[in-house]
Amino acid sequence: MSVLTIIFGIIAFVIGVLFASLPTSARMMDGAQMGLSLVLVVALIGMLICMYFIGSDTESWVILITAVVGYVIGHLRPINDFLASHWDIFDFR
């Protein structure tokens, strides 16, 4: 595994956790939450495109799997409560 794979895997995990902490319905989101959601999705797709152009199939799977694992962990109640108590953008309106 290359250093780039490890870095992208960690970033994808964080993106998954942050994305899971946002409201799931667009009606429940305010403008800042919608903007953050868009940025997170674009960053994840950008990383996958980078790996595609590099020709790294295994690394692409690492990014996808770590993002899904981060999303599952981000749905845990203690993680949600921690993020909502520290940053207002994750607070449900």
C-alpha positions in Angstrom: 0.0 0.0 0.0 1.2 3.4 -0.8 1.2 6.4 1.4 -1.4 8.1 -0.9 -3.7 5.1 -0.3 -3.4 5.4 3.5 -4.0 9.2 3.4 -7.0 8.9 1.0 -8.4 6.0 3.2 -8.2 8.1 6.3 -9.8 11.1 4.5 -12.6 8.8 3.1 -13.2 7.5 6.6 -13.6 11.0 8.0 -15.8 12.0 5.1 -18.0 9.0 5.9 -18.3 9.9 9.6 -19.1 13.6 8.8 -21.6 12.7 6.1 -23.4 10.3 8.4 -23.7 13.0 11.1 -25.7 15.3 8.8 -29.5 15.1 8.6 -30.5 12.4 6.1 -33.4 14.4 4.6 -32.7 17.5 2.5 -35.8 19.2 4.1 -34.1 19.0 7.5 -30.9 20.6 6.3 -30.1 24.3 6.3 -27.9 26.0 3.7 -24.6 25.4 5.5 -25.4 21.7 5.9 -26.3 21.3 2.3 -23.1 23.0 1.3 -21.0 20.8 3.5 -22.8 17.7 2.2 -22.0 18.8 -1.4 -18.3 19.5 -0.5 -18.0 16.0 1.1 -19.5 14.2 -1.8 -17.4 16.1 -4.3 -14.2 15.4 -2.3 -15.0 11.7 -2.2 -15.7 11.5 -5.9 -12.6 13.5 -6.6 -10.5 11.0 -4.7 -12.0 8.2 -6.6 -11.3 9.9 -9.9 -7.7 10.5 -8.9 -7.3 6.8 -8.1 -9.0 5.9 -11.4 -6.5 8.1 -13.4 -3.6 6.6 -11.4 -4.9 3.2 -12.3 -5.2 1.9 -8.8 -8.1 -0.5 -8.6 -7.3 -1.7 -5.1 -6.9 1.8 -3.7 -10.3 2.7 -5.2 -11.9 -0.1 -3.2 -10.0 1.0 -0.1 -11.6 4.4 -0.4 -15.1 3.1 -1.0 -14.9 0.6 1.9 -13.4 3.1 4.4 -16.1 5.7 3.4 -18.8 3.1 4.1 -17.3 2.0 7.4 -17.0 5.7 8.4 -20.6 6.2 7.4 -21.7 3.3 9.6 -19.6 4.4 12.5 -20.9 8.0 12.1 -24.4 6.8 12.6 -23.6 5.6 16.2 -25.4 7.8 18.7 -22.3 8.7 20.8 -20.4 9.9 17.7 -23.4 11.9 16.5 -23.8 13.5 20.0 -20.1 14.4 20.2 -20.1 16.1 16.8 -23.4 17.9 17.5 -22.1 19.2 20.8 -18.8 20.4 19.3 -19.9 21.9 16.0 -23.3 23.5 15.4 -23.4 22.5 11.7 -24.1 18.9 12.8 -27.0 19.9 15.1 -30.4 18.8 13.8 -32.8 21.8 13.4 
